[in-house]
Amino acid sequence: MKSANPEIDRQMAGTGKSSLIIPAIIMGTEHATVTKMVRATLRIKVIAVNNLDINKFFRRLEEENSKKRVIRREFYQKFVGKEETKITH
């Protein structure tokens, strides 16, 4: 496709001292670099979020287990502990 301005045609062809090829290569390189940086940042954030989720899961699991321990202890004290005291007397 021919442009109305011959200077643009010359720049697009990459001839002469100033052309659009070098800036386009630089912009493409910058874009690739920025894309890598953004992906790395997002990956780190996802890992951090996953770690927080895992941490929350283990805290909740510990709370549930501690409640179960209390229930087991109370059950043991009510029923099993009485039987042992009867046997030992």
N, C-alpha and C positions, 0 to 999 in steps of 0.2 A: 504494500500500500504506500502510495507516494504522498508525502506531506506537501502542504501549500508552501511551507518555508523550506528552502533548500538547506539552510543551516541545520535544521532538525534532521533532515535526511543524512547529512554528513555525520552528525553526532551519532545517530542510530547505527550507521555503518561502521563506526569506530575509526574513522580516518581523521587525520588532523591532530592538533595538539590537545584539544579538549573534546572528549567523547563521553557518551553516556554509559559505556561499558564498564569503565573502572568504578564510577560511583555505584553502579548497579551491583557489581561484585562486592564492593565494600558493604553496601546495604544488605545484601544477602548473607554475608559473613556475620554482620552485626545481628541480623535477625536470628540466625542459627545459634549464635552465642546467647542471646537473650532467651531464646526458647529453651536452651539447655539449663540456664540459670533458673528460669521459672519452674521447669519440671523438677529440678533438684529441690527447690524450695517447697513445692507442693508435696513432693515425696517425703521430705522431712516432716512437714506438718501432718501428713497422713500417718506417718509412723508415730509421731507424738500423740496424735489423737487415738491411735490404736493402743498405745501404751497406757493412756489415761483410761480408756475403756476396760482394758485388762485389769488395771489397778482397781477400778471401781468394782469390777466383777469379783475379784478376790476379796475385797473388803466386804461386799455383800455376802459372799460365801462364808467368810469368817463370822459375820454376825449371825447368819442362820445356824452355823455349827455351834456357836456359843449358846444360842437359845436351846438347841437340841441337847447340849451338854447339861444345861440347867434342868431341863425336863427329865433327862436320864438320872441325874443326881437326886432330884426330888422323888422320882419313882423308886429308885434304889433305897432311899432313906425310908420311904413309906412302907414298902413291901418286902424287899430283900433284907434290909437292915433289921426289921422286926423278926424275921425268921431266924436270922443268925443269932440274935439276942436270945430267942427262945431255945435254940439248940445249945448255946453255951451255958445257959442257966441250968 
